[in-house]
Amino acid sequence: MKKHLHPFQIGDLIIPENIALAPMAGTSTCIYRTIAHEHGAAFGVTELVSARGIRFKQSVEISMRYLRIDPDHEGKTGIQLFGADPEDFSYAIPCILEDPRLNRVDVIDLNMGCPVSKVVKTGAGSSLMIDPRLAASIIEASVRAAEPYGKPVTVKFRSGWDEEDINAPEFAKMCIDSGAKALAIHARTQKQMYRGTADWEVIRKTKEAIAGTGVPLWGNGDVTDGASAIAMLETTGCDGVMVGRAAQGNPWVFTEIRAALAAEDKVIHQPDRKMRADVIRRHLRGLCGELGEKTGVKEMRSQIACYLKGQRGTADIKNRLMTAGTIEEVECLLQEYESIDD
């Protein structure tokens, strides 16, 4: 069997394996990136953070809950920024990289793919794909700001704005010309949001367009298991797989993908109820440690729903978890979940 597991190099930075957790608001928190890393993700990116917010407040404090990193436990890490003004990035990046809590981050990642209305209407996220001149200015400003600190700049974007404007290959070349050292493409358009099927042919064409540049490409979209990870790498020629929604409440997907890419001949067992509940507990404790119990429990509700998705006999428990307000309440419901007979 052919091995597809190999390092992913961004400039001088070497990520030991080509498997990544995609940045997702509400999901790719510091504690979950750590859990994902322990299960096989070699790289993770923070939730998106507003460059303008940092510049406006002249501080990282307002965004620290999203910026928080743990380099000793979560593997290689990127901090993701979004915005529509190059000057915001020129201010925010040094602000981040001069903070002793954040200066060990490995990569500054620029979000040019978020399709959500509240981001797009500000001219940020995937709206930058229809304004490549502005996008280039943002990348160039970010590269200049990060260069004195020795940090590479990467860019994540989409296939295009809609089916009539698939411009990812051209956009990728612009990113590289502007100084980006690695790229990630979510093979859906802005109009698709998260619906429909990812178009891996766009990933293939994008990889073909940047061949010979030495800049690697993460493929993102519809990688849900080991077989689909191999299929994406073989079909598109991309350098690594970045897993998004399939990893929500499912860090075990990275164990399966890593084994498949390494061509390991072993059976990957799905977690039993106790294993699943123990990871939920750890995720919950970590989130509450970062945000406090009230906010941590509230924000963990949607994550627990992901962990319990498809689990037999959990409909009533999930409903009650949606109103749980304390760690103790969640613990009681997890004990009830563990007691369900398979």
Long-range contacts (C-beta under 8 A, 24 or more apart in sequence): 1-263, 1-265, 2-263, 3-261, 3-262, 3-263, 4-229, 4-230, 4-233, 4-234, 4-260, 4-261, 4-263, 5-258, 5-261, 5-262, 5-263, 8-42, 8-43, 8-182, 8-216, 8-218, 8-239, 8-240, 9-216, 10-106, 10-107, 10-152, 10-154, 10-181, 10-182, 10-216, 11-152, 11-181, 11-182, 12-150, 12-152, 13-76, 13-106, 13-107, 13-152, 15-42, 15-43, 15-75, 15-76, 15-240, 16-42, 16-76, 17-42, 17-258, 17-261, 18-42, 18-239, 18-240, 18-241, 18-261, 19-43, 19-229, 19-240, 19-241, 19-243, 19-254, 19-257, 19-258, 19-261, 20-44, 20-45, 20-184, 20-218, 20-240, 20-241, 20-242, 20-243, 21-45, 21-242, 21-243, 21-247, 21-254, 22-184, 22-186, 22-220, 22-242, 22-243, 22-244, 22-247, 23-47, 23-48, 23-78, 23-80, 23-109, 23-111, 23-156, 24-244, 24-245, 24-248, 26-299, 26-302, 26-303, 27-247, 27-248, 27-303, 29-68, 29-286, 29-287, 29-290, 30-68, 30-69, 30-70, 30-74, 30-286, 30-290, 31-282, 31-283, 31-286, 31-287, 31-289, 31-290, 32-251, 32-283, 32-286, 32-303, 33-70, 33-74, 33-75, 33-77, 34-70, 34-73, 34-74, 34-286, 35-251, 35-279, 35-282, 35-283, 36-247, 36-251, 36-254, 37-73, 37-74, 37-75, 38-251, 39-251, 39-252, 39-253, 39-254, 39-255, 40-254, 40-255, 40-257, 40-258, 41-75, 41-243, 41-247, 41-251, 41-254, 42-75, 42-76, 43-75, 43-76, 43-77, 43-78, 44-74, 44-75, 44-76, 44-77, 44-78, 45-77, 45-78, 45-79, 45-80, 45-107, 45-109, 45-156, 46-77, 46-78, 46-79, 46-80, 47-80, 48-80, 48-81, 48-82, 48-111, 48-114, 48-119, 49-79, 49-80, 49-81, 49-82, 50-81, 50-82, 50-83, 51-81, 51-82, 51-83, 51-85, 51-88, 51-89, 51-91, 51-92, 51-93, 52-83, 52-84, 52-85, 52-88, 52-92, 54-88, 54-91, 54-92, 54-95, 54-96, 55-87, 55-88, 55-91, 55-92, 55-95, 58-91, 58-95, 59-95, 60-95, 60-96, 60-99, 60-102, 64-101, 65-290, 65-291, 67-96, 67-102, 68-101, 68-290, 69-101, 69-102, 69-104, 69-105, 71-104, 71-105, 71-106, 76-106, 76-107, 77-105, 77-106, 77-107, 78-105, 78-106, 78-107, 78-108, 78-109, 78-154, 79-105, 79-107, 79-108, 79-109, 80-109, 80-110, 80-111, 80-156, 81-108, 81-109, 81-110, 81-111, 81-142, 82-110, 82-111, 82-114, 82-119, 82-124, 82-125, 83-122, 83-124, 83-138, 84-122, 84-123, 84-124, 84-127, 84-128, 84-134, 84-138, 85-138, 86-134, 86-137, 86-138, 86-140, 86-141, 86-142, 87-141, 89-138, 89-141, 89-142, 89-145, 90-141, 90-142, 90-144, 90-145, 92-145, 93-142, 93-145, 93-146, 94-145, 94-148, 94-149, 97-146, 97-149, 97-151, 103-149, 105-151, 106-151, 107-151, 107-152, 107-153, 107-154, 107-182, 108-142, 108-146, 108-151, 108-152, 108-153, 108-154, 109-153, 109-154, 109-155, 109-156, 109-184, 110-138, 110-139, 110-142, 110-153, 110-154, 110-155, 110-156, 110-180, 111-156, 112-138, 112-155, 112-156, 112-157, 112-158, 112-171, 113-156, 113-157, 113-158, 113-184, 113-185, 113-186, 115-158, 115-188, 115-190, 115-191, 115-192, 115-193, 115-194, 120-190, 126-157, 126-158, 126-161, 126-190, 127-161, 127-190, 128-157, 129-157, 129-158, 129-160, 129-161, 129-165, 129-167, 129-168, 129-171, 129-190, 130-161, 130-165, 132-167, 132-170, 132-171, 132-174, 135-171, 135-174, 135-175, 135-178, 136-174, 136-175, 136-177, 136-178, 139-175, 139-178, 139-179, 139-180, 140-178, 140-179, 142-179, 143-178, 143-179, 143-180, 152-181, 152-182, 153-179, 153-180, 153-181, 154-180, 154-181, 154-182, 154-183, 154-184, 155-180, 155-183, 155-184, 156-183, 156-184, 156-185, 156-186, 156-218, 156-220, 157-183, 157-184, 157-185, 157-186, 158-185, 158-186, 158-187, 158-188, 158-189, 158-190, 159-185, 159-186, 159-187, 159-188, 159-189, 159-199, 159-202, 160-189, 160-190, 160-202, 161-189, 161-190, 161-191, 162-189, 162-190, 162-191, 163-189, 163-191, 165-189, 166-199, 166-202, 168-202, 168-205, 168-206, 169-202, 169-205, 169-206, 169-208, 169-209, 169-210, 170-209, 172-206, 172-209, 172-210, 172-217, 173-209, 173-210, 176-210, 176-213, 176-215, 180-215, 181-215, 182-215, 182-216, 182-217, 182-218, 183-210, 183-215, 183-216, 183-217, 183-218, 184-217, 184-218, 184-219, 184-220, 184-242, 185-217, 185-218, 185-219, 185-220, 185-221, 185-238, 186-220, 186-221, 186-244, 187-219, 187-220, 187-221, 187-222, 188-221, 194-245, 197-222, 198-222, 200-232, 200-235, 200-236, 201-236, 203-232, 203-236, 203-238, 204-235, 204-236, 204-237, 204-238, 207-236, 207-237, 207-238, 207-239, 208-237, 216-240, 218-242, 220-244, 223-257, 224-253, 225-253, 225-256, 225-257, 225-260, 226-256, 226-257, 226-259, 226-260, 226-261, 226-268, 227-260, 229-257, 229-260, 229-261, 230-260, 230-261, 233-261, 248-303, 248-306, 249-303, 249-304, 249-305, 249-306, 249-307, 249-308, 249-309, 250-306, 250-307, 251-279, 272-342, 273-311, 273-337, 273-338, 273-340, 273-342, 274-338, 276-307, 276-308, 276-311, 277-334, 277-335, 277-337, 277-338, 279-307, 280-304, 280-307, 280-334, 281-331, 281-334, 283-307, 284-327, 284-330, 285-327, 288-327, 293-326, 293-327, 294-325, 297-324, 297-325, 297-326, 297-327, 297-329, 297-330, 298-325, 300-330, 304-330, 308-337, 311-337, 312-340, 312-342, 313-340, 314-340
